[in-house]
Amino acid sequence: SPTIASVLHTMYGYNVRDCGANPEYALVPISTALIHWADMIIFADQEHYDDVKEYVAADKPYAILELPDRFPYRSPELIEIIEEKLINILGLPE
């Protein structure tokens, strides 16, 4: 999710790459190079994980945020939901 990447980068200073599971729609499709580069992979929902789980190494940490797909990019409500989930999953400061 571009919004997840934006929150992680702008609010918490993470070095992130945003990529998509569906090559037909993704500006940057997921690749083995991106998987190897990442310390952790964060998926917006279970469907996105299911689409690419064969790429994800068994020992690569990942999280699934279970975000509803009804928000526009950088929606304040979406950002609030993402922050709450990231705080719980990654132990980020509130």
DSSP file (Angstrom, degrees, kcal/mol; ACC not computed):
  #  RESIDUE AA STRUCTURE BP1 BP2  ACC     N-H-->O    O-->H-N    N-H-->O    O-->H-N    TCO  KAPPA ALPHA  PHI   PSI    X-CA   Y-CA   Z-CA
    1    1 A S     >        0   0    0      0, 0.0     4,-2.3     0, 0.0     5,-0.2   0.000 360.0 360.0 360.0 126.7    0.0    0.0    0.0
    2    2 A P  H  >  +     0   0    0      0, 0.0     4,-2.3     0, 0.0     5,-0.1   0.849 360.0  54.4 -59.1 -32.9    1.4    3.4   -0.9
    3    3 A T  H  > S+     0   0    0      2,-0.2     4,-2.6     1,-0.2     5,-0.2   0.904 106.3  50.4 -70.2 -39.7   -0.2    4.8    2.2
    4    4 A I  H  > S+     0   0    0      2,-0.2     4,-2.6     1,-0.2     5,-0.2   0.945 112.6  47.7 -59.6 -47.1    1.5    2.2    4.5
    5    5 A A  H  X S+     0   0    0     -4,-2.3     4,-2.2     1,-0.2     5,-0.2   0.906 111.3  50.7 -60.7 -42.1    4.8    3.1    2.8
    6    6 A S  H  X S+     0   0    0     -4,-2.3     4,-3.0     2,-0.2     5,-0.5   0.921 111.3  47.5 -62.4 -45.0    4.2    6.8    3.3
    7    7 A V  H  X>S+     0   0    0     -4,-2.6     4,-1.9     1,-0.2     5,-0.8   0.938 112.8  48.6 -62.3 -47.6    3.4    6.4    7.0
    8    8 A L  H  X5S+     0   0    0     -4,-2.6     6,-2.4    -5,-0.2     4,-0.5   0.883 119.9  38.1 -61.4 -38.2    6.4    4.3    7.7
    9    9 A H  H  X5S+     0   0    0     -4,-2.2     4,-1.4     4,-0.2    -2,-0.2   0.962 123.5  34.8 -79.0 -53.6    8.7    6.7    5.9
   10   10 A T  H  <5S+     0   0    0     -4,-3.0    -3,-0.2    -5,-0.2    -2,-0.2   0.850 128.1  33.1 -75.8 -33.6    7.4   10.1    6.8
   11   11 A M  H  <5S+     0   0    0     -4,-1.9    -3,-0.2    -5,-0.5    -1,-0.2   0.765 134.7  21.5 -94.2 -26.6    6.2    9.4   10.3
   12   12 A Y  H  <<S-     0   0    0     -5,-0.8    -3,-0.2    -4,-0.5    -2,-0.2   0.454  95.9-120.7-124.8  -3.3    8.8    6.9   11.5
   13   13 A G     <  +     0   0    0     -4,-1.4    -4,-0.2    -6,-0.2     2,-0.1   0.645  52.7 158.0  76.6  15.4   11.8    7.3    9.2
   14   14 A Y        -     0   0    0     -6,-2.4     2,-0.8    -7,-0.1    -1,-0.2  -0.449  46.7-123.9 -72.9 146.4   11.9    3.8    7.7
   15   15 A N        +     0   0    0     -2,-0.1     2,-0.3     2,-0.0    -1,-0.1  -0.837  49.0 175.1 -86.3 110.0   13.6    3.2    4.4
   16   16 A V        -     0   0    0     -2,-0.8     2,-0.4   -11,-0.1   -11,-0.0  -0.791  31.8-156.1-123.8 158.8   10.7    1.6    2.5
   17   17 A R        -     0   0    0     -2,-0.3     2,-0.5    17,-0.1    -2,-0.0  -0.998  15.4-148.3-130.4 130.7    9.8    0.3   -1.0
   18   18 A D        +     0   0    0     -2,-0.4     2,-0.3   -16,-0.0    10,-0.0  -0.870  28.6 159.5 -99.4 127.2    6.2    0.1   -2.1
   19   19 A C        -     0   0    0     -2,-0.5     2,-0.3     8,-0.1    -2,-0.0  -0.946  28.0-127.4-142.5 164.6    5.4   -2.7   -4.5
   20   20 A G  B     -a   29   0A   0      8,-2.4    10,-2.5    -2,-0.3     6,-0.1  -0.814   9.1-141.3-119.4 156.4    2.3   -4.5   -5.6
   21   21 A A  S    S+     0   0    0     -2,-0.3    -1,-0.1     8,-0.2     3,-0.1   0.772  90.5  66.3 -81.7 -28.8    1.2   -8.1   -5.8
   22   22 A N    >>  -     0   0    0      1,-0.1     4,-2.7     7,-0.0     3,-1.5  -0.841  66.2-161.5-101.0 108.4   -0.7   -7.7   -9.1
   23   23 A P  T 34 S+     0   0    0      0, 0.0    -1,-0.1     0, 0.0    -2,-0.0   0.735  88.4  64.6 -62.1 -20.8    1.7   -6.9  -12.0
   24   24 A E  T 34 S+     0   0    0      1,-0.2    -2,-0.0    -3,-0.1    -3,-0.0   0.820 120.2  19.3 -69.3 -30.1   -1.3   -5.6  -14.1
   25   25 A Y  T <4 S+     0   0    0     -3,-1.5     2,-0.2     3,-0.0    -1,-0.2   0.636  98.9 102.8-114.1 -21.1   -1.9   -2.7  -11.6
   26   26 A A     <  -     0   0    0     -4,-2.7    -7,-0.0     1,-0.2     0, 0.0  -0.452  55.9-153.4 -72.9 132.9    1.3   -2.3   -9.6
   27   27 A L  S    S+     0   0    0      1,-0.3    -1,-0.2    -2,-0.2    -8,-0.1   0.891  99.4  22.7 -65.8 -38.8    3.6    0.6  -10.5
   28   28 A V  S    S-     0   0    0     -3,-0.0    -8,-2.4   -10,-0.0    -1,-0.3  -0.938  90.3-144.5-127.3 106.2    6.4   -1.6   -9.1
   29   29 A P  B     -a   20   0A   0      0, 0.0    -8,-0.2     0, 0.0    -7,-0.0  -0.379  29.8 -97.3 -69.5 148.7    5.6   -5.3   -9.1
   30   30 A I        -     0   0    0    -10,-2.5     2,-0.3    -2,-0.1     3,-0.0  -0.327  50.2-179.5 -61.2 146.5    6.9   -7.4   -6.2
   31   31 A S     >  -     0   0    0      1,-0.1     4,-2.2    -3,-0.1     5,-0.1  -0.953  43.9-110.1-145.2 163.1   10.2   -9.2   -7.1
   32   32 A T  H  > S+     0   0    0     -2,-0.3     4,-2.6     1,-0.2     5,-0.2   0.853 118.4  58.7 -63.7 -32.7   12.6  -11.6   -5.4
   33   33 A A  H  > S+     0   0    0      2,-0.2     4,-2.0     1,-0.2    -1,-0.2   0.923 107.7  45.0 -62.6 -43.3   15.1   -8.7   -5.3
   34   34 A L  H  > S+     0   0    0      2,-0.2     4,-2.0     1,-0.2    -2,-0.2   0.888 111.5  53.3 -67.0 -38.3   12.7   -6.6   -3.3
   35   35 A I  H  < S+     0   0    0     -4,-2.2    -2,-0.2     1,-0.2    -1,-0.2   0.938 111.5  45.2 -61.0 -46.4   11.9   -9.5   -1.0
   36   36 A H  H  < S+     0   0    0     -4,-2.6    -1,-0.2     1,-0.2    -2,-0.2   0.858 111.7  53.6 -66.2 -34.4   15.7  -10.1   -0.3
   37   37 A W  H  < S+     0   0    0     -4,-2.0    -1,-0.2    -5,-0.2    -2,-0.2   0.867  94.6  86.9 -66.1 -37.4   16.2   -6.4    0.2
   38   38 A A     <  -     0   0    0     -4,-2.0     3,-0.1     1,-0.1   -22,-0.1  -0.333  58.4-160.5 -73.8 142.7   13.5   -6.1    2.8
   39   39 A D  S    S+     0   0    0      1,-0.4     2,-0.3    -2,-0.1    -1,-0.1   0.757  87.4   3.9 -82.0 -30.2   14.0   -6.7    6.5
   40   40 A M        -     0   0    0     20,-0.1     2,-0.5     2,-0.0    -1,-0.4  -0.985  69.0-140.1-152.3 150.9   10.2   -7.2    6.9
   41   41 A I  E     -b   62   0B   0     20,-1.9    22,-2.2    -2,-0.3     2,-0.5  -0.963  12.7-161.3-118.5 132.2    7.3   -7.2    4.5
   42   42 A I  E     -b   63   0B   0     -2,-0.5     2,-0.3    20,-0.2    22,-0.2  -0.958   5.7-162.3-117.1 124.5    4.0   -5.6    5.4
   43   43 A F  E     -b   64   0B   0     20,-3.2    22,-2.8    -2,-0.5    23,-0.3  -0.813  20.0-140.3-105.0 144.1    0.8   -6.5    3.5
   44   44 A A  S    S-     0   0    0     -2,-0.3    23,-3.4    20,-0.2     2,-0.3   0.861  82.4  -9.5 -69.0 -36.2   -2.3   -4.5    3.4
   45   45 A D  S  > S-     0   0    0     21,-0.3     4,-1.6    20,-0.2     3,-0.3  -0.958  74.1 -94.0-156.4 172.4   -4.5   -7.6    3.7
   46   46 A Q  H  > S+     0   0    0     -2,-0.3     4,-3.1     1,-0.2     5,-0.2   0.854 117.5  60.2 -61.3 -38.0   -4.6  -11.4    3.5
   47   47 A E  H  > S+     0   0    0      1,-0.2     4,-1.9     2,-0.2    -1,-0.2   0.902 104.1  49.6 -59.7 -41.9   -5.4  -11.4   -0.2
   48   48 A H  H  > S+     0   0    0     -3,-0.3     4,-0.9     2,-0.2    -1,-0.2   0.909 112.6  47.6 -64.6 -41.2   -2.2   -9.5   -1.1
   49   49 A Y  H >X S+     0   0    0     -4,-1.6     4,-1.2     1,-0.2     3,-1.1   0.949 110.1  52.1 -62.5 -47.8   -0.2  -12.0    1.0
   50   50 A D  H 3< S+     0   0    0     -4,-3.1     3,-0.3     1,-0.3     4,-0.2   0.843 104.4  58.6 -58.3 -34.4   -1.9  -15.0   -0.6
   51   51 A D  H 3< S+     0   0    0     -4,-1.9    -1,-0.3     1,-0.2    -2,-0.2   0.792 123.1  20.1 -65.1 -28.4   -1.1  -13.6   -4.1
   52   52 A V  H XX S+     0   0    0     -3,-1.1     3,-2.4    -4,-0.9     4,-0.9   0.270  81.7 117.0-127.5  11.3    2.7  -13.6   -3.4
   53   53 A K  T 3< S+     0   0    0     -4,-1.2     3,-0.2     1,-0.3    -3,-0.1   0.765  72.4  65.6 -59.2 -24.3    3.3  -16.0   -0.5
   54   54 A E  T 34 S+     0   0    0     -4,-0.2    -1,-0.3     1,-0.2    -2,-0.1   0.759 101.2  51.2 -68.3 -21.7    5.4  -18.2   -2.8
   55   55 A Y  T <4 S+     0   0    0     -3,-2.4     2,-0.5     2,-0.1    -1,-0.2   0.786  90.7  90.2 -79.1 -29.4    7.9  -15.3   -3.1
   56   56 A V  S  < S-     0   0    0     -4,-0.9     6,-0.0    -3,-0.2   -24,-0.0  -0.567  79.8-127.8 -80.4 119.9    8.2  -14.8    0.7
   57   57 A A    >   -     0   0    0     -2,-0.5     3,-1.8     1,-0.1    -1,-0.1  -0.304  20.2-117.5 -62.9 147.3   11.0  -16.8    2.2
   58   58 A A  T 3  S+     0   0    0      1,-0.3    -1,-0.1     3,-0.0    -2,-0.1   0.797 115.0  46.1 -58.0 -30.2    9.9  -18.9    5.2
   59   59 A D  T 3  S+     0   0    0      2,-0.1    -1,-0.3     0, 0.0    -2,-0.1   0.396  86.1 107.2 -96.2   3.9   12.3  -17.0    7.5
   60   60 A K  S <  S-     0   0    0     -3,-1.8   -20,-0.1     1,-0.0   -21,-0.1  -0.722  71.8-126.6 -84.6 120.3   11.3  -13.5    6.3
   61   61 A P        +     0   0    0      0, 0.0   -20,-1.9     0, 0.0     2,-0.3  -0.382  37.8 169.2 -65.0 142.1    9.3  -11.6    8.8
   62   62 A Y  E     -b   41   0B   0    -22,-0.2     2,-0.3    -2,-0.1   -20,-0.2  -0.974  20.8-154.9-148.0 161.4    6.0  -10.2    7.6
   63   63 A A  E     -b   42   0B   0    -22,-2.2   -20,-3.2    -2,-0.3     2,-0.5  -0.990   8.1-149.4-138.0 147.0    2.8   -8.7    8.9
   64   64 A I  E     -b   43   0B   0     -2,-0.3   -20,-0.2   -22,-0.2   -18,-0.1  -0.975   7.1-168.8-117.2 117.5   -0.7   -8.5    7.5
   65   65 A L        -     0   0    0    -22,-2.8   -20,-0.2    -2,-0.5   -21,-0.2   0.672  23.8-140.1 -83.1 -17.3   -2.6   -5.4    8.5
   66   66 A E        +     0   0    0    -23,-0.3   -21,-0.3     1,-0.2   -22,-0.1   0.955  33.0 178.9  54.8  54.6   -6.1   -6.4    7.4
   67   67 A L        -     0   0    0    -23,-3.4    -1,-0.2   -24,-0.1     2,-0.1  -0.714  31.0-116.7 -87.2 133.5   -6.9   -3.0    6.0
   68   68 A P        -     0   0    0      0, 0.0     2,-1.4     0, 0.0     3,-0.5  -0.481  21.2-129.8 -67.7 141.2  -10.3   -2.5    4.4
   69   69 A D  S    S+     0   0    0      1,-0.2   -24,-0.0    -2,-0.1    -2,-0.0  -0.476  82.5  93.0 -93.1  65.0  -10.0   -1.5    0.7
   70   70 A R        +     0   0    0     -2,-1.4    -1,-0.2     2,-0.1     8,-0.0   0.293  59.6  94.3-135.8   8.4  -12.3    1.5    0.8
   71   71 A F        -     0   0    0     -3,-0.5     3,-0.1     4,-0.0     2,-0.1  -0.813  66.7-125.5-109.1 144.0  -10.0    4.5    1.4
   72   72 A P    >   -     0   0    0      0, 0.0     3,-1.8     0, 0.0     6,-0.2  -0.377  55.0 -65.2 -74.9 165.3   -8.3    6.8   -1.0
   73   73 A Y  T 3  S-     0   0    0      1,-0.3     5,-0.0    -2,-0.1     0, 0.0  -0.253 119.8  -0.5 -52.7 130.7   -4.5    7.4   -0.9
   74   74 A R  T 3  S+     0   0    0      1,-0.2    -1,-0.3    -3,-0.1     3,-0.0   0.737  83.9 174.9  56.7  30.2   -3.4    9.0    2.4
   75   75 A S    <>  -     0   0    0     -3,-1.8     4,-2.8     1,-0.1     5,-0.2  -0.450  36.6-129.6 -59.2 132.8   -6.9    9.3    3.8
   76   76 A P  H  > S+     0   0    0      0, 0.0     4,-2.1     0, 0.0    -1,-0.1   0.877 109.6  50.9 -55.8 -38.2   -6.7   10.6    7.4
   77   77 A E  H  > S+     0   0    0      2,-0.2     4,-2.0     1,-0.2     5,-0.1   0.913 111.1  47.9 -66.3 -41.2   -8.9    7.7    8.6
   78   78 A L  H  > S+     0   0    0      2,-0.2     4,-2.9     1,-0.2     5,-0.2   0.918 110.0  52.3 -64.3 -43.5   -6.7    5.2    6.8
   79   79 A I  H  X S+     0   0    0     -4,-2.8     4,-2.7     1,-0.2    -1,-0.2   0.906 108.7  51.0 -59.9 -41.6   -3.5    6.7    8.2
   80   80 A E  H  X S+     0   0    0     -4,-2.1     4,-2.2    -5,-0.2    -1,-0.2   0.916 111.5  47.0 -62.5 -43.4   -5.0    6.5   11.7
   81   81 A I  H  X S+     0   0    0     -4,-2.0     4,-2.3     2,-0.2    -2,-0.2   0.926 112.7  49.7 -64.0 -44.7   -5.9    2.8   11.3
   82   82 A I  H  X S+     0   0    0     -4,-2.9     4,-3.0     1,-0.2     5,-0.3   0.929 109.7  51.1 -60.9 -46.1   -2.4    2.1    9.9
   83   83 A E  H  X S+     0   0    0     -4,-2.7     4,-2.6     1,-0.2    -1,-0.2   0.926 110.1  49.5 -57.8 -46.2   -0.7    3.9   12.8
   84   84 A E  H  X S+     0   0    0     -4,-2.2     4,-1.6     1,-0.2    -1,-0.2   0.919 114.4  44.7 -59.3 -44.5   -2.7    1.9   15.3
   85   85 A K  H  X S+     0   0    0     -4,-2.3     4,-2.7     1,-0.2     5,-0.2   0.900 113.5  49.4 -69.2 -40.5   -1.8   -1.4   13.6
   86   86 A L  H  X>S+     0   0    0     -4,-3.0     4,-2.9     2,-0.2     6,-0.8   0.883 107.0  55.5 -66.8 -37.5    1.8   -0.5   13.2
   87   87 A I  H  X5S+     0   0    0     -4,-2.6     4,-1.0    -5,-0.3    -1,-0.2   0.925 114.0  41.5 -58.7 -43.7    2.2    0.5   16.8
   88   88 A N  H  <5S+     0   0    0     -4,-1.6    -2,-0.2    -5,-0.2    -1,-0.2   0.908 122.2  38.7 -70.4 -43.2    0.9   -2.9   17.8
   89   89 A I  H  <5S+     0   0    0     -4,-2.7    -2,-0.2     1,-0.2    -3,-0.2   0.925 130.0  25.7 -77.3 -45.5    2.8   -5.0   15.3
   90   90 A L  H  <5S-     0   0    0     -4,-2.9    -3,-0.2    -5,-0.2    -2,-0.2   0.502  99.6-120.4 -99.6  -5.9    6.1   -3.2   15.3
   91   91 A G     << +     0   0    0     -4,-1.0    -4,-0.2    -5,-0.5    -3,-0.2   0.851  50.1 172.8  69.2  32.7    6.1   -1.7   18.7
   92   92 A L        -     0   0    0     -6,-0.8    -1,-0.2    -9,-0.1     2,-0.1  -0.367  38.6 -94.9 -73.5 154.2    6.3    1.9   17.3
   93   93 A P              0   0    0      0, 0.0    -1,-0.1     0, 0.0    -6,-0.0  -0.372 360.0 360.0 -67.6 147.5    6.0    4.8   19.6
   94   94 A E              0   0    0     -3,-0.1    -2,-0.0    -7,-0.1    -7,-0.0   0.454 360.0 360.0 -83.0 360.0    2.6    6.4   19.9
